[in-house]
Amino acid sequence: MDALRVTVGEPLLSQIGLVTGRTVLAARLSTEERAATAVREAVPETKMASITDEYTAGVRSGKLAQDPLALARFIAARVVAFSRHFLLIDKPSNLSVWGHALSASSHFTGATESRTAPLSLRECLPHLRSVLAEEGTEAFAALSVPGADSDKPLSALVVGKALRSFSEAWTPPSELFIVEPLPAAYSGLILLATSTAYADFARAFYSNAARNCFPGSMYQTFYVVSWGRPSRERVENERFPLAVHKASDSISVAYRPTDDKITGVAHKRGKLVYKHVGHRLLCRGSGKHFGCLIELICNSCYAGLPEVYLLHEGCEVVGEDLQASRLVITSGVPMVLSPTMARLGAPLPKELVSALGGGNLQRATLPTHIHRSELLIPPPLPCGPKADVFIRRAKAPMGRIISTRKDRPVLSWKSFPVNAKKKVFFLSAVSPSLPSYFTQTLEKLGLDSTYPLTAVENILDWRALWPPALGIASNSELKVVVLNGPSAEHETRGNSKSGRIFNTTSVKSLHRCGNPQQLSSSANSKRDI
């Protein structure tokens, strides 16, 4: 077991015992997954307030931690949609998909001696296949989804237009493949394939979407609870550069490079990648310190893209640890520290702790409030006489969707315009409900928790609550100081006729930032991205 020693001036991740667990493919893991086990092992073992859900309680009781059959039944009960070629599961937070569990620490399991990590989804796939083969659709109704109606939310896509029952539409899977997972810390929809042909087809679609931009490439939507408000209320589709700083053999910190590091050469050499992301502010709390509910769309979760993107919007994700430590507020101005200054186990903002009920609340005990609420699925119906040939883009809705909820089905067909005359269709899956802790947090922060979530009109302008000493006018943009190197860069985010403009200027001293308007007026470098 290795350990990191922290001294002033060194890249820090304060004194962490790095945990060696099951062997996993590092390429499959996000920064959040790689770091989280070490985070929770580093926190002192004290009793503290926490927010729990059904899965957390099951792991602490031992029922879901080491019994693969019990975990398989729990997962089967969370199936919300299916067809002959796929299963859609509503994954709870902290359930590891590949085996690098976030829940390895005693804070999550409630154990005082055992350090064995709970089972992952991958490890219980054989048992899940057996449960589905033996019990069929009855396995889906074993447990109810929190907040659901009398009938559990369930949809199925079948071939043809004839009306069928769920039992008639069900085909027991002979195989199960993980196709579109989530980092362990996230909750929400994940996709499993029940055939090799569709697994390869769907993986190719998501891989292509993560690298390119085309209708339907922004294939996932998240609900995020943040502390602090993003600098922009709405962003449709932004090309976001992302690099990774390797802090140790086990932990990496993703960051947005400064403008001078964003070059074609760096991209070709693999030093940075581009992802597409956007967001919309749904609602916000009141007062000087407040939380926000954000809808975020992106074409990848690589290296914790949602957390990094919102960090550069000037807010932190509730429950997230690594990136949140890089955000500091100085004289009311959000500042993003260098990735070498990231640390684990940073204290929560006092105002957030108070809003959540007070007590000895720490980041390690809070679930990460990122929930995948919508997932686009490549058409899962064969397009020809062969059962293993699929079409990448459907020209019209295919098959028939049956659902227990006529007013709010899990599955539906969603169209995307290709040009003025042509459009393509993808199967859209929508999460039937939010995790119980997610709803509790929204209520405690004074945010609308009515599901499905919608944007609140006439949101109060953030400038009305900004400290008067900063002298920010009503037509000003939020300035975010970015510290990715020896000097700071001041980002001014606004709009122009040609697109979004980033004005940058060097800042010699953080304590002499002054009026952000004055800083932006002296900027001499503009980069349209």
N, C-alpha and C positions, 0 to 999 in steps of 0.2 A: 504494500500500500504506500503510494507516494503522498507527499504533502507539499503544499506551496508555502514558502516563507515570504512574508511581505515586509519590505523595508521602504522607506521614503524614496521616491524616484523610480521604483521598479513598477512594471505592469502589475496591477494588483487585482487579486481576487481573494479577499481576506481569509487567511488561514483555513483552508478547506482540506478535509481528509477526502481524497478521491476514492470513490467506491468502485471496486471491480465487481461486476455482476455477470449476467449471462452474456455470452458472445453474441454481438449483433453486428449488422452491416452499418458502418458509420455513414455511408452514403444515404441511407434511408432515414437518418435521424436529423431533426432540426436542432438548432442551438438550444432551444427550450428543453428538448428531451435530454440532450447530452448533459446539460448543466443541472437539471432539477434534482436528480438523486443526490448529487454532492451538496446542493443547497440545503436540503432537508437534513442531511447527516451533520451539517455544520452547526445547526441551531441547537443551543443548549436544551437539554431534556427537562423542561419544566411544564407544568400544567398551564394551559392558556386557553383563551376563548377561541373558538373556531366555527366555521360554517360548514356543515356537513350535508350530505345527500344520501340517497339510498345505497349507492355503491360504496361510499366511504363507511357507512354503518356496517355494511356487509363484510367489508375487509377487516374492520376493527373487531368484529365478532369472530373472525376466522372462517366464516362460511364461504366467502368468495376469494379468500387469499390463497389457499392451497388445494382446494377441491375443484378439479377441472370440470367435473360433471355439474356441480352447483353453479359454477361460473358460466358454463354452456347454457344452462337453463335460464339464467339471468339474461344472457345476451339474446337468446331466442325470444324472450319476452319483449325485447326492445327492437325487434324487427318491425319496421313501419311500412315497408313496401317490398314487393317481389315480382319477378317474372320467371320465365323458364331459364333465363340466363343470368340473373343477378339477385342479390339480397341487399336491402338497404337497412342499416342499423343506426339507431340513435345512440351514439357512444357517450357515456358519462365522462366527466372530467376525471383525470388521474388514472383511467384505465389505459394501460400501455398497449399499443397495437402490436409492436414488434418484439417487445420483451425488455426494453430499457425503462423499467417502471418508475414513474414519478413518486410512487407511494411506498418506496422502500424504507422510509424512516419510521421511527417509532411514533412520531407525531401523527402520521396518517394511520398506521396500523393499530395504534393504541397499545402495542406490545412494549414490554420493558426489557426483555432479554433477546427475543428473536429478531434477527436482522434480515431474514429471508424475504426477498422481494415477492410481492404478490404475482400470481400468474398473469400472463398476457393473453390477448386475444389469439395470437398465433399459436400459443401452446395448447389452447383448448379447441382448436378447429376440428380435430377428429371427433371429439365428444359432441361438438355442436352439430356436425354432420349426422351423427348417430341419433341425437335427439330429434332433429328435423325429419329424419327418415322414419323413426318409430311413431312420433306423435303428430307429424304433419302440421297443419295450421292451428291445431289445439295448443301447440307450444307457444304460439304468439300471444295467446290470451291468458297465459299463466299469471302474469302480473299486469297491473294497470299502470298507465303512464300518468305521472303527477299532473293534475289539472285537466285530465281528459274527461270526456262525457261518459255516459254509461257504456257505450261501445268504444273499444280501443281504436284509435286512428290507424287505419290499415288500407292500403291501396294495392292493386295488382294490375299489371298490364298483360293482356292476353291477345293471342292471334285471332283475327277475324272480328266481326261485329256482333256475334251472338252473345247474349247475356248469360253469364255463368256465375256459379257460386265460388267462394274462395277455395273450397275443397276440390272443386272440379278444375280450377285454374292452377292448383298446386302440383308441382312435380318434384319429388324428393331429390335433392342434389347428390350426385355421386362424388363430386369434388367441390372444394371451396378454395378460392384464391383471393388474397387481399389485393385490391386494385387501387382504390383511392383512400388512403388512411388519413389520419390526423396526428399531429404531435400529441403526446400523452396528456399534456396540460389542457388541451382544448376539449370542448364538448361539441356534439353535433353529429351530422350525418357522415357516415363512411360507407363505401361501396365494396361489396364482395361479389365476385363472379362465381358462377356455378358450372362454367365450362372453360376449357383451355382456350378455345377460339375467341370467345368474348373477352376473356381476361387479357389476351394479347391485343385485341382490337381496342379495348377501352384504355389500356395503359398507353398505347401509341397515341390516342387522342389527347390524353392529359399531358403527356410528354411534349407533344407538339404545341399545345396551348400554353405551356410554361415557357416556351422559347419564342413563340410568334404571336402576332396580333391578328385575329380574324373574327368574324361574327360568331359569338359563343365562346371565345377564348377566355373571357372573364367569367369562368365557369362556377365560381363559388362566392357566396355572400355570407358575411359574418355579422353578428350583433356583438358589439363590444361596449363594456362599461369602462369609462375612463375617469380619472381624477384630473380635473382641469379641462379647459375647452380647446379644441383644435383651432389653429390660427385661421383656417378657412372653413366656411360652412359646408361647401360642396365642391368636390373634385370629381370629374367624370372619369378620366382615364389618364394617369400620369406615368410616364416612363421613368421608373425609379432605379437609380444605380445602387448596387449592393455589393459590399465587400465583406470579407471575414477576417478578423484578427484572431490568430491562434494563441490563446492565453496559456494553454498547457496541452498535454497529450490528450486530455479528455474534454476540455472546455474551450469553446470558441465564442467570440463576441462579434456579431454582425453589426455593420455600421454603414452609413452613407458617406462615401469619400468626398473630400472637398473638391471644388471645381477644378483645381489645377491637377488633380489626380484622375479626373474622368476623361480619359483619352481613348482613341481607337486602339492604340498600341496596348494599353492596359487591358482592354476588353479582349483583344485577340490572344493575349498571353494568359488569359484566365484569371487576372487579378481582380476583376469585377464582373458582375453580370447585370443585366437589365431585366426588371420585372415590371408588370403593369398593375397599377393599383389606383383605387379611387375611394371616396367616402362621402357620406352625407350625414349631417348632424340631425338626429331625430328629435331630441329634447335635451334640456339641461336644467340643472337645479338652480336654486336662487341663493343669494348671499355672496359674500366676498370669496369664499372657498366653496366649490361645488363639483358635483360629478356630472357626467354627460353620457348619453346613450348614442352610440354611433353605429351606422350601417356601413360596412366596409366591403368592397368587392376587390378581387385580385385574381391573378392567373397562377399563383403559386404561394405556398407557405414556406418556401425555402429560407432557412436560417432565421425563422421567426420574423418574416417580412411584416406582418401586421403590427407587431410591437415596435419595430424599428421605424416604420413609416409614421405611426402616431407619435413616437418620440420626437420626430422632427416637425411634427405639428404642434409641439409644445405641451403634450399631455402624456400621462402614464396609464397603462392598463391596470385596473384593479386586480391584485393578486399576482401580477407578473413581477419577477425579481431582478433578473440580470439587467435588462435595458432600463428599467425604472431607476436604477441607481445612477444612471448617467444624466438624469434630468435634475437640475437645480434651479431655484428661483432666486435671483439677485435683484433687489430693488424692483421687484415685480416683473422682471424680464426673464422668460424661460431661457435656460442655457443648457446646451447639450455637451457633455464632457467627452473627451477622447475615449475610444474603446479600451485603451490601456488603463483607464481609471475606473472601469467597471468593477463592482464588488458585489458579493452575494450577502444576503441577510441584512441589507440596509433597512433602517427603521421606516415604518409607514408614516406618512404625514399625520401630525397630531389631529388635524381637522377631520381627516378620513377616519381615523380610529374612533373619534368622538361620534361621527355620523353613523358608524356601524355598531355603536353600542358601548364603546369604551372597553375597558379591561386591558389585559396584557395580550393584545392582538398583534401577531407578527405575520410577515409575508408568507412564511412557510406554512401557515395554517389556513391561508385563504386560497380557494380555487382560482385559477386564472379565468377571468370573466371574458372569454372569447368563445362564442358559440356559432358553429357553422349552421346557418338557418336555411340555406338553399344550396343545392348542388345540381349542376347540369349533367345529365347522363347521356352519352352517345347512344343513338337509337339501338335498342337491344333486340330488335326483331330482324330475322334474316331477310335479305332483299331478293333472294333467288331460290331456285330449287334446292340448293345445298343449304344445310342447316348451319354451316360454319362460315358463311359469307355475310358480312354486315355492311351497311351503307354509312359513310361518315356523316353525311348531312341529308336529312330527310326533307323532301320537297313539300310534304303534307303530313299531318298527324297519322300515325300508324296504329293498327289494332284497336282495342277497346280497353278503357280504364274502368275498373270497378272499385268502389270505395265504400267504407262504412260511414263516411261523412260526405254527404252530397254538397254541403255548402262550403267545405274546406278540405278537399281531398289532398292527400300527400303528393300524388303524382298528377301532372298535367303537361300538356304540350305548350312550349313557349317558342315564339317566332322571333327571328332576328333578320333585319333587312340586309341584303347583300348589295342591292342598288335600288333605283327607283321602281323597278318592275319585279324584282326577284327577292324572295326571302327563303330562309331555311328554318327548320324546326329541330329543337332538341327536347328531350324529355326532362322536365324540371321536377325535382323533388324538394318539398318544403318541410322543414321540421315541424311536427305537430304541436310542440310545446317547448317552453324554456325550462332549464333545470330549476329545481326548487330554490337553491341558493341564489341563482341569478335573479329570480323574481323578488326574493327577500332583500337583496342588495338594492335593486331598483326602488323598492318601497322605502327603504331606510334613507336613501339619498334623495327622496322626494321626486323620483322620476316615474313616468307613466309605465306601468307594468302590464297594461291590457294587451293581450296577445290575440291576433298578430299585431306587432308593433308598427306604428305609423308616425310620420313626422308631425310635430306640433307646430302649428302656424304661429306667426308673430312672436318668434323667439326673441327675448330681450337682447338688445345689442350689448356685446361684451364690453364695449368702450364706456358704457354708462357706469360700469362697476370698476373700471380701471383706476388705479391710484392717481388722483389729480396731480401729484407731484411730478409725474412723468410727462405731463403736458401733451398727451396724445389727443389729437383732434378726432372728430367723429368720422372723418374720411380717411383715417390712417389705417395701415395694415399692421398686423402683428409682426414684431421682429423677434427672431430666434437666433441667439448666439450659438454658433457651433464651434466646439473646440476639438478638432481632430488632429491637431498638431501643436507645435510650439506657440503659434499665434491663433487668435480667435477669428472667426469669420461671422459677420453679421448678415443674415439672410433677410431680405425684404421681399415678402410675397405679395404680389399684386397682379393686376391684369392689364394688358395692353391690347391694342388692335392686332398685334402679331402673335399674341399668346402670353403665357405667364413669364414674367421677367424675374430673375434672381439678381439682385444687386449685392455685391460683396465689397467689404472694405476691411482692412486689418484693424484690429483693436488691440492696443498695447496693454491696457490694463482693464480688468473686469470691473474695477471700482470706479472707472472713469467712462463708463458706457454713455452716460448722459441721456439726452433725449433721443430716442430711436429715430425720430424724423430727421434730426440733424445728421445722424450717421448715414442714413440712406441718401441724403442729398449730396454727400461728398463721395459717394461710390463712383468708381470709374470703370468698373468691369461689369459687363452684362452678358448673361448666358441664357439663351432661350432653350429650354429642354422640354 
